[in-house]
């Protein structure tokens, strides 16, 4: 579809270029032919023969000169238009690709996003449908079995709710124009710690913070969401009674915030893809009892990008991971 659009746009560009080229050529030919005709008629004729030429001979000679000059002019203009056609075609194709390239990428990303979202939505719905169909075909379904079925359905509903909320947050992050205000880093980290405190306490995980006295320009709530996602991942995939460390410091014109855990880690082949939407690896941290749809890190990366920053990750299997956020003190 995009390829055909590139071809159509190239032909459109080429038609405009050729129309302009032919128009200029016609105008140039008209002007040049008049100038050639005027110049040769005013030019004196030098004759080296024995007898002076008659007026008829002179006029014939001038007409031959005019026709010869016009033939050269037409040939040069044809060559010029052929060259314009070749160069214009190549330039039009490159320009069309450059014009439609971002659109093609956006459409591909949208298609992948829709396909991935549909797949993730289909999984819990299929599970619920299967369980309900099996239960309905069972004439001896007991109260306890029905209760267990409802509990299972509620679990799937909770998954669907989490997925829909994640998709909504991601869509909002894509279109949000964040209000930038002065944010104290200590208050920011403490607020994120407060959100994750209950989950950490349930698994007896200690969150240790080392914070510099610094500030930046940003959206407080969005930055809390970013740090909460990183802390939530660290808590989910760390062993019970372990420690998660969060450190914030100022480096030149950047605020550097790192979240480190001692969990199962991420394989080298998966590390470059963990910020992609819905990414699932063979040994994924999302393929655990912790659940997840691979949206959290995408949302975190988007929030960092909206603040003019970025997130990096380093990890070693069975030893843990470190996620580092780089945020400018003041967004340009």
ABEGO torsion letter per residue (X at the ends): XAAAAAAAAAAAAAAAAAAAAAAAAAAAAAAAAAAAAAAAAABBBBBABABBBBAAAAAAAAAAAAAAAAAAAAAAAAAAAAAAAAAAAAAAAAAAAAAAAAAAAAAAAAAAAAAAAAAAAAAAAAAAAAAAAAAAABAABBAAAAAAAAAAAAAAAAAAAAAAAAAAAAAAAAABBBBBBBBBAAAAAAAAAAAAAAAAAAAGBBBBBBBBBBBBBBBAAAAAAAAAAAAAAAAAABBBGBBBBBBBBBBEABBBBBBBBABAEBBAAAAAAAABBGBBBAABAABBAAEEAGAAAAAAAAAAAAAGBBBBBBBBBGAEBBBBBBBBABBX
